[in-house]
């Protein structure tokens, strides 16, 4: 399944994010006659820089998050690797990503199956929505007490 590149900014242009495909990611395998559509975000929420961390202005933080999306296009779960070992400051960034990402909405990922009749005319046999997951990287930066959230490449 291919999809257009994601938009890199929110509706207010004060933050951006980037979809990444980690090595080893598996995707739906489409059979002959199957076509996929959807699976793209149409509503995004910007993470809020943790205000308690602005005073210290820590070094930039990248938070790669796996968004688990259900058949209706709603984010049901947000997974961040090594969250259990994160310090208090990192947990604040992770929490900000989780709160924002749970508000994202996607066009449902739909897989349509087509077949041809004896005359060669094609018609849809069935259609169904499927759950899926996508990884996004959020980058938090602080410059002179002013916060930004921006796109970043995933680290290998």
SULGITA-V404691 format. One record per helix or strand of 3 or more residues. SS is the DSSP state (H for helix, E for strand). FROM is the first residue (numbers start at 0). LEN is the number of residues. If there is no record, write none. Layout:
ss: [SS	SS]
from: [FROM	FROM]
len: [LEN	LEN]
This chain:
ss: [E	E	E	H	E	E	H	H	E	E	E	E]
from: [17	33	40	50	60	73	82	87	108	121	131	145]
len: [3	4	3	3	9	6	3	14	8	9	12	6]
